[in-house]
Amino acid sequence: MTETTLHPEDSKIITLARAARARNGTAEGAAVRDETGRTYTATNVDLPSLKLSAVQVAVAMAVSSGAVSLEAAALVSEEDDPGEQDMAAVEDLGNAVLFLAGPDGAVKGRYI
């Protein structure tokens, strides 16, 4: 699957996740789209007292802004699979698809 075969809105959240990761120089970037089409971007948090994945932060931002469900999520990472916590965070807000992409934007997987 390539970014060109995705729906434009799905390509957009991958691009946003890539930009967040690059801007902050972090291991992960994520973006989620809620039921109204609003998007939220985030990077992972790696502090001595707080460690959150980028997906967890993006989902938390969506929820704290009033989102009740997600349409899609994107994770940009060097990893080959999303973590269990990432899948659980997305599943907490429904049956959204999670796209996993590499830093170059190439889609490595689609998870439901």
C-alpha positions in Angstrom: 0.0 0.0 0.0 1.4 3.4 -0.9 0.3 6.8 0.2 -1.1 7.5 -3.3 -3.6 4.6 -2.9 -5.0 6.1 0.3 -7.9 8.4 0.7 -6.6 12.0 0.6 -7.8 12.5 4.2 -5.7 9.5 5.3 -2.7 10.7 3.4 -3.2 14.1 5.2 -2.9 12.6 8.7 0.2 10.7 7.7 1.7 13.9 6.4 0.8 15.7 9.7 2.3 12.9 11.8 5.5 13.0 9.7 5.7 16.8 10.2 5.2 16.6 13.9 7.9 14.0 14.2 10.3 16.0 12.1 9.6 19.3 13.8 10.3 17.9 17.3 13.0 15.5 16.3 11.2 12.7 18.2 11.0 8.9 17.7 7.3 9.0 16.9 4.8 11.3 15.4 1.0 10.7 15.3 -2.2 12.3 14.1 -5.8 11.3 14.6 -9.0 12.5 12.9 -12.2 12.6 15.0 -15.8 12.1 14.0 -16.2 15.7 12.9 -13.0 15.7 10.8 -10.9 17.7 13.2 -7.3 16.5 13.4 -4.9 16.4 16.3 -1.1 15.9 16.0 1.4 14.8 18.7 4.8 13.3 19.3 5.8 10.9 22.0 6.6 12.2 25.5 9.8 10.8 27.1 10.3 12.5 30.4 11.7 10.9 33.6 8.3 11.0 35.2 6.0 10.6 32.2 6.3 8.4 29.1 3.5 8.4 26.5 3.5 7.2 22.9 2.6 9.8 20.2 -0.7 8.0 19.6 -1.6 8.1 23.3 -0.9 11.9 23.3 -2.9 12.5 20.1 -5.9 10.5 21.4 -5.7 12.3 24.7 -5.7 15.7 22.9 -8.8 14.6 20.9 -10.7 13.5 23.9 -9.8 16.6 25.9 -11.2 18.7 23.0 -14.5 16.8 23.1 -14.1 14.1 20.5 -16.2 11.0 21.1 -14.9 8.8 18.3 -12.1 8.6 15.8 -12.3 8.0 12.1 -8.6 7.3 11.6 -5.1 7.5 13.2 -1.6 7.5 11.8 1.6 6.7 13.5 5.0 7.5 11.9 7.8 5.5 13.5 10.8 3.3 12.7 9.0 0.4 14.4 7.4 -2.4 12.4 4.2 -2.7 14.5 2.2 -0.3 16.6 2.4 -1.0 20.3 -0.5 -2.6 22.2 -1.1 0.6 24.1 -1.5 2.5 20.8 -4.0 0.0 19.5 -5.9 0.1 22.8 -6.0 3.9 22.8 -7.5 4.0 19.3 -9.9 1.2 20.1 -11.2 3.1 23.2 -12.8 5.5 20.7 -14.3 3.0 18.3 -13.2 1.0 15.3 -10.9 3.5 13.6 -8.1 2.3 11.3 -4.5 3.0 12.4 -2.0 3.5 9.6 1.6 2.8 10.4 4.1 4.6 8.2 7.9 4.9 8.2 9.7 8.3 8.4 9.6 8.5 4.6 5.8 8.3 4.6 5.7 4.8 3.2 2.7 2.9 4.7 3.9 -0.2 6.4 0.6 -1.4 7.7 -3.1 -0.8 8.2 -4.6 -2.0 11.6 -8.2 -2.1 12.7 
